[in-house]
Amino acid sequence: MSGGGANERSDPLLPTKREGDEDDAGASAFHEFNGASFAGAVFNLSTTIVGAGIMALPATMKVLGLVPGLVMIVLAALLTDASIELLVRFSRAVGARSYGAAMGDAFGWWGRRLLQVCVVINNVGVMIVYMIIIGDVLSGTTSSGEHHYGVLEGWFGMHWWNGRFFVLLVTTLCVFTPLACLKRIDSLSYTSTISVALAVVFVIITAGIAIVKLIGGQIPMPKLFPAVPDLASVWELFTAVPILVTAYVCHYNVHPIHNELKDSSQIKPIVHTSLTLCSTIYITTSFFGYLLFGESTLSDVLANFDSNLGIPYSSVLNDAVRMSYAVHLMLVFPMIFHALRLNLDGLLFASARPLSSDNRRFGIMTAVLLLVIFGCANFIPSIWDAFQFTGATAAVCIAFIFPAAITLRDPQGIAKKWDKILAVFMIVLAVVSNVVAVYSDAYKIFHKKTAPSKA
């Protein structure tokens, strides 16, 4: 490797079925594990992908229009597939068993650390969004001065015990904490299967409601293309880019899933299967979600399911949609938390023994991270704000810039001409689109703050 000390751990991730463990209890546990199955890996990777990003996708259709929006979802999936293929191929060439090790081989100590910092920033942001959405669903949210009731508020009225703080506290202690304490990623394959099934339930119900209303003539023609009356409107289109990038980020879990496979050569079809499944869910949700609510679509589309939909059993369907996805996010949370904890451990304790064999460090890190995420989720008001930040910074680096940079660095001399062309395209596209997105978002915030004083 071109960087890192000799005593530095080459992999901040968990031991795999091909590695030993000095701890007797840990060793016996891993000996009983004979490798993850194809289906389990697909569901784990799909769960990593289909998280909170899906809730903001209908809002991107409001910004981009249906036609450009759906095209962008497909293009983002294709670019994600290409970036993962590059990452896996170059990792194999150097024997890297983690994303961090691949970055370390290409760019040394600083490359590994930069990747770990980005994973920590991205995953903290994403999990804060998860908690915000769960709070929106169960306890309600206020947008533009209008309060959208949560499920528990609708059932029991407003009480202290169904307020956002208490609901998130109970969810953290009773759901997130037990699942976050599982040490091996394959242990989550069953919860991942349930979470993907719940996402499909959400999509089916949303599509069914939209189709019924469409047949009944209750839905106006949606906006097919964006309205761009001025230059500021053109810049605003780019604010959807970080949302699309965030929706597909799963690269940090590719190596842990790959390492636990019975047959490591299956990783490519696993990635293809997962991306196809997730893209189908994204396209369906974006199309029918925007079709259903049009220009009233909120940044968190789940918050739209709090009013009469104009069809029979409206309240039951509203609750089914929101609860199915809230539970889905609860089951996705530990998958993202798994990568966050391991990468943060690699940053802070690079020379320590593996995290899985140090119960004290494992417990303290788990508790501190859950506390930080819980605290932030009670103070950040909107998922769009969180996605804008993580999508335009850490997520775009993890998904496109770092795999492309490894390809251009090409320490083993295996990159083809097309690989380098694709890498340059990824970097230019990612940097330009996200710089414009950040500028547009900052301009819009500044304009909102100064507009009243000018009136």
C-alpha positions in Angstrom: 0.0 0.0 0.0 1.1 3.5 -0.7 0.1 5.0 2.6 -0.6 4.2 6.3 1.7 2.9 8.9 2.7 -0.7 9.1 0.8 -1.3 12.3 -2.4 0.4 11.0 -5.4 -1.9 10.5 -6.0 -2.5 6.8 -9.7 -2.7 7.3 -12.0 -0.9 9.8 -14.8 -3.3 9.0 -16.0 -6.4 10.9 -14.2 -9.7 10.6 -15.5 -11.9 7.9 -16.1 -15.7 7.5 -12.5 -16.0 6.2 -10.9 -14.2 9.1 -10.2 -15.5 12.6 -10.9 -13.8 15.9 -8.7 -13.8 19.0 -11.8 -13.8 21.2 -13.1 -17.3 21.8 -16.8 -16.4 21.9 -16.3 -14.2 18.8 -14.4 -17.0 17.0 -17.1 -19.6 17.7 -19.8 -17.3 16.5 -18.0 -16.7 13.2 -17.3 -20.3 12.7 -21.0 -21.0 12.7 -21.5 -18.4 10.0 -20.9 -20.0 6.6 -21.5 -17.0 4.4 -24.3 -14.8 3.3 -26.7 -15.9 0.6 -27.4 -14.1 -2.7 -31.0 -13.1 -1.6 -29.8 -11.9 1.8 -27.1 -9.7 0.2 -29.6 -8.3 -2.3 -32.0 -7.3 0.5 -29.2 -5.8 2.7 -27.8 -3.7 -0.2 -31.4 -2.7 -1.3 -32.1 -1.7 2.3 -29.0 0.5 2.3 -30.2 2.2 -0.9 -34.0 2.6 -0.3 -34.0 4.7 2.8 -35.3 8.2 3.4 -34.3 9.5 0.0 -37.4 8.0 -1.5 -39.6 10.4 0.5 -37.9 13.5 -1.1 -38.1 12.1 -4.7 -41.7 13.2 -5.4 -40.6 16.7 -4.4 -37.8 16.5 -7.0 -40.5 15.9 -9.6 -42.1 19.1 -8.5 -38.8 20.9 -9.2 -37.7 19.1 -12.4 -41.1 18.0 -13.9 -42.0 14.4 -14.5 -40.0 13.7 -17.7 -36.6 15.1 -16.7 -37.1 13.8 -13.2 -37.7 10.2 -14.2 -34.9 10.4 -16.7 -32.5 11.6 -13.9 -33.5 8.8 -11.6 -32.5 6.2 -14.3 -29.2 8.1 -15.1 -28.3 8.3 -11.4 -28.8 4.5 -11.2 -26.6 3.8 -14.2 -23.9 6.1 -12.9 -24.1 4.4 -9.5 -23.8 1.0 -11.1 -20.7 2.2 -13.0 -19.1 3.7 -9.9 -19.6 0.6 -7.8 -18.2 -1.6 -10.6 -15.0 0.6 -10.7 -14.8 0.5 -6.9 -15.1 -3.3 -6.7 -12.7 -4.0 -9.6 -9.9 -1.7 -8.3 -10.4 -3.1 -4.7 -9.9 -6.6 -6.0 -6.8 -5.6 -7.8 -5.1 -4.4 -4.6 -6.7 -7.0 -2.3 -8.6 -4.2 -0.4 -11.4 -5.6 1.8 -13.0 -2.2 2.5 -13.7 1.1 0.7 -11.2 2.7 3.1 -8.5 0.3 2.2 -9.0 1.0 -1.5 -8.7 4.7 -0.8 -5.7 4.1 1.4 -3.9 2.2 -1.3 -4.5 4.9 -3.9 -4.0 8.0 -1.8 -2.4 6.9 1.5 -3.4 7.7 5.0 -5.2 10.9 4.1 -7.3 9.2 1.4 -8.5 6.6 3.9 -9.3 9.2 6.5 -11.1 11.5 4.1 -13.4 8.6 3.0 -14.1 7.7 6.6 -15.0 11.3 7.4 -17.4 11.5 4.4 -19.1 8.2 5.5 -19.5 9.5 9.0 -21.0 12.9 7.8 -23.3 11.2 5.2 -24.6 8.5 7.5 -25.1 10.8 10.5 -27.1 13.1 8.1 -29.1 10.3 6.7 -30.0 8.8 10.1 -31.0 12.2 11.3 -33.4 12.4 8.4 -34.8 8.9 9.3 -35.6 10.2 12.8 -37.1 13.4 11.4 -39.4 11.4 9.1 -40.4 9.0 11.9 -41.2 12.0 14.0 -43.2 13.6 11.2 -45.2 10.4 10.6 -46.0 9.6 14.3 -46.1 13.1 15.8 -46.8 15.4 12.9 -44.9 18.3 11.4 -45.6 22.0 10.6 -44.8 23.3 7.1 -45.5 26.9 5.9 -47.5 27.6 9.0 -49.8 24.6 8.5 -49.7 21.6 10.9 -49.8 18.2 9.4 -51.0 15.7 11.9 -49.1 12.6 12.8 -50.7 9.1 13.1 -50.6 9.1 16.9 -52.1 12.6 17.0 -54.9 11.5 14.7 -55.7 8.4 16.8 -55.4 9.9 20.3 -55.2 13.7 20.0 -52.2 15.8 21.1 -50.6 14.6 24.4 -47.1 14.8 25.9 -46.5 11.1 25.3 -47.1 11.3 21.5 -45.1 14.4 21.0 -42.0 14.3 18.8 -39.4 14.2 21.6 -41.0 11.3 23.6 -41.9 9.2 20.5 -38.3 9.5 19.2 -36.9 8.7 22.6 -39.0 5.5 22.9 -38.2 4.5 19.3 -34.4 5.0 19.9 -34.5 2.9 23.2 -36.8 0.1 22.1 -36.0 -0.3 18.4 -32.8 1.4 17.3 -30.7 0.3 20.3 -31.3 -3.4 20.1 -30.8 -3.6 16.4 -27.7 -1.4 16.5 -26.1 -3.8 19.0 -25.9 -6.6 16.4 -22.3 -6.9 15.3 -22.5 -8.8 11.9 -24.2 -7.2 8.9 -25.7 -10.5 7.8 -27.6 -10.6 11.1 -29.8 -7.9 9.6 -30.8 -9.8 6.5 -34.2 -10.7 7.9 -35.1 -7.2 9.0 -33.8 -6.0 5.6 -36.2 -8.3 3.9 -39.1 -7.0 5.9 -38.0 -3.4 5.3 -37.9 -3.9 1.5 -41.3 -5.5 1.6 -42.7 -2.6 3.6 -41.3 -0.2 1.0 -43.1 -2.2 -1.7 -46.3 -2.0 0.3 -45.9 1.8 0.5 -45.4 2.0 -3.3 -48.4 -0.3 -4.1 -50.8 1.7 -1.9 -49.6 5.0 -3.2 -49.9 3.9 -6.8 -53.3 2.4 -6.2 -54.6 5.6 -4.7 -53.3 7.6 -7.6 -54.7 5.3 -10.2 -58.2 5.3 -8.6 -58.2 9.1 -8.4 -56.9 9.3 -12.0 -59.7 7.1 -13.3 -62.2 9.2 -11.4 -60.9 12.4 -13.0 -59.8 13.8 -9.6 -56.1 14.4 -10.6 -55.1 17.3 -12.9 -52.4 16.9 -15.5 -49.0 17.0 -13.8 -46.2 19.3 -14.8 -44.1 17.3 -17.4 -41.3 19.8 -17.8 -40.0 22.5 -15.4 -41.0 26.1 -15.6 -37.9 28.3 -16.1 -39.1 31.9 -16.4 -35.7 33.3 -15.3 -32.1 32.3 -14.6 -32.7 31.8 -10.9 -35.3 29.1 -11.9 -32.6 27.3 -14.0 -30.2 27.3 -11.0 -33.0 25.9 -8.8 -33.2 22.8 -11.0 -29.8 21.8 -9.7 -31.0 21.6 -6.1 -32.6 18.2 -7.0 -29.2 16.7 -7.8 -28.0 16.2 -4.2 -31.4 14.4 -3.5 -30.8 12.0 -6.4 -27.2 11.4 -5.3 -28.2 10.7 -1.7 -31.0 8.3 -2.9 -28.4 5.8 -4.4 -25.5 6.0 -2.0 -24.7 2.5 -0.8 -21.0 2.2 -1.6 -19.9 2.0 2.0 -21.8 -1.2 2.6 -20.7 -2.9 -0.7 -17.5 -4.3 0.8 -19.0 -5.6 4.1 -21.7 -7.4 2.0 -19.1 -8.6 -0.4 -16.8 -9.9 2.3 -19.6 -12.0 3.9 -20.8 -13.7 0.6 -20.5 -17.5 0.2 -19.4 -16.8 -3.4 -17.7 -13.4 -3.8 -18.1 -13.5 -7.6 -21.8 -12.8 -7.1 -21.3 -9.2 -6.0 -21.8 -7.9 -9.6 -25.3 -9.5 -10.1 -26.2 -8.6 -6.6 -25.5 -4.9 -7.3 -27.4 -5.1 -10.6 -30.4 -6.8 -8.9 -30.5 -4.3 -6.1 -30.2 -1.2 -8.3 -32.9 -2.5 -10.6 -35.3 -3.2 -7.7 -34.6 0.2 -6.1 -34.9 2.1 -9.3 -38.3 0.5 -9.9 -39.4 1.5 -6.5 -38.0 5.1 -7.0 -39.6 5.6 -10.4 -43.0 4.3 -9.2 -43.0 6.4 -6.0 -41.8 9.5 -7.7 -44.4 9.2 -10.5 -47.4 8.4 -8.4 -46.5 10.5 -5.4 -46.2 13.6 -7.6 -49.2 12.6 -9.6 -51.2 12.4 -6.4 -50.3 15.7 -4.8 -49.0 17.8 -7.7 -47.6 21.2 -6.7 -48.7 20.6 -3.1 -46.1 17.8 -2.7 -44.0 18.4 0.5 -40.3 17.7 0.8 -41.3 14.7 2.9 -44.2 13.2 0.9 -45.3 11.2 3.8 -46.5 14.4 5.5 -49.0 14.8 2.6 -50.9 11.7 3.8 -52.7 13.4 6.6 -55.8 14.7 4.9 -58.9 13.3 3.1 -57.7 11.7 -0.2 -61.2 11.8 -1.7 -61.6 8.0 -1.9 -63.2 5.4 0.3 -61.2 4.3 3.4 -59.0 7.4 3.0 -58.0 7.6 6.7 -57.1 3.9 6.8 -55.0 4.1 3.7 -53.3 7.2 4.9 -52.3 5.5 8.2 -51.2 2.3 6.3 -48.9 4.3 4.0 -47.3 6.3 6.8 -46.9 3.4 9.2 -45.5 1.0 6.7 -42.8 3.5 5.8 -42.1 4.5 9.3 -41.4 0.9 10.3 -39.4 0.5 7.1 -37.1 3.3 8.2 -36.8 1.8 11.7 -35.5 -1.4 10.1 -33.2 0.5 7.6 -31.6 2.5 10.4 -29.2 -0.3 11.8 -27.8 -0.9 8.3 -26.6 2.7 8.0 -25.6 2.8 11.6 -23.4 -0.3 11.1 -21.2 1.5 8.5 -21.2 4.7 10.5 -19.9 3.1 13.7 -17.2 1.1 12.0 -15.9 4.0 10.0 -15.9 6.3 13.0 -14.0 3.6 14.9 -11.5 3.5 12.1 -11.0 7.2 12.4 -10.6 7.4 16.1 -9.0 4.1 16.9 -7.0 3.1 13.9 -4.5 1.0 15.8 -6.9 -0.6 18.2 -8.1 -4.2 18.0 -11.2 -4.9 15.9 -14.4 -3.2 17.2 -16.3 -6.5 17.3 -13.9 -7.9 19.9 -14.0 -4.9 22.2 -17.4 -4.8 23.9 -16.7 -1.8 26.0 -15.7 0.4 23.0 -18.5 -1.0 20.9 -21.1 -0.1 23.6 -19.8 3.4 24.3 -19.6 4.3 20.6 -23.1 2.9 19.9 -24.5 4.9 22.8 -22.8 8.2 21.9 -23.8 8.0 18.3 -27.4 7.3 19.1 -27.5 10.2 21.5 -26.0 12.6 18.9 -28.4 11.5 16.2 -31.4 11.7 18.5 -30.5 15.2 19.7 -30.0 16.6 16.1 -33.3 15.0 14.9 -35.1 17.2 17.5 -33.6 20.4 16.2 -33.3 20.1 12.4 -36.7 21.1 10.9 -36.7 19.7 7.3 -35.4 16.6 5.5 -34.7 18.8 2.4 -32.2 20.9 4.4 -30.4 17.8 5.7 -30.3 16.1 2.2 -29.1 19.3 0.6 -26.1 19.4 2.9 -25.1 15.7 2.9 -26.0 15.1 -0.8 -23.9 18.0 -2.0 -20.9 17.2 0.1 -20.2 13.8 1.6 -22.6 11.7 -0.5 -21.4 12.9 -3.9 -17.8 12.1 -2.8 -18.6 8.6 -1.6 -20.8 7.8 -4.7 -18.8 9.3 -7.6 -15.8 11.4 -6.8 -13.8 8.9 -4.8 -14.4 5.8 -7.1 -13.5 8.0 -10.0 -10.4 9.4 -8.3 -9.2 5.8 -7.5 -9.6 4.9 -11.2 -7.6 8.0 -12.4 -4.9 7.3 -9.8 -4.7 3.7 -11.0 -1.9 2.5 -8.8 -1.9 -1.0 -10.4 -2.1 0.2 -14.0 -5.3 -1.7 -14.8 -7.5 1.2 -15.9 -8.8 1.2 -19.5 -9.2 4.3 -21.6 -13.0 4.2 -21.2 -12.6 3.8 -17.4 -10.7 7.1 -17.3 -13.1 8.9 -19.6 -16.0 7.8 -17.4 -14.1 8.8 -14.2 -13.4 12.3 -15.6 -17.1 12.6 -16.6 -18.2 11.6 -13.1 -16.0 14.0 -11.3 -16.9 17.0 -13.6 -20.6 16.2 -13.5 -20.6 15.8 -9.7 -18.5 18.9 -8.9 -20.3 21.2 -11.3 -23.9 20.1 -10.5 -23.4 20.2 -6.8 -21.6 23.5 -6.7 -24.5 25.0 -8.6 -26.9 23.2 -6.3 -25.2 24.7 -3.2 -25.1 28.2 -4.8 -28.8 28.0 -5.8 -29.9 26.8 -2.4 -27.8 29.6 -0.6 -29.2 32.2 -3.0 -32.8 31.1 -2.3 -32.3 31.2 1.5 -30.6 34.6 1.2 -33.4 35.9 -1.0 -36.1 34.7 1.4 -34.4 36.4 4.3 -34.0 39.7 2.5 -37.3 39.8 0.5 -39.5 41.0 3.5 -37.1 43.9 4.3 -37.3 45.1 0.8 -41.1 45.0 0.7 
